[in-house]
């Protein structure tokens, strides 16, 4: 368990169960892939963190969001 935490640089694990850790890893990979596919307006930037911040801003405005090219703002 500690070796996995060291290599993945995980500060906190939700569970210590092997299946739970696998689910966390898969969820992280899915989120990463979704961020890779999302297109956001250029003024927000082009890094993954910029995409995440854009999506968070859209969700906080209580607007529906999709993975198409519509603008949130």
Secondary structure, 3 states (H helix, E strand, C coil): CHHHHHHHCCCCCCCCCHHHHHHHHHHHHHHHHHHHHCCCCHHHCCCHHHHHHHHHHHHHCCCCCCCCCCCCC
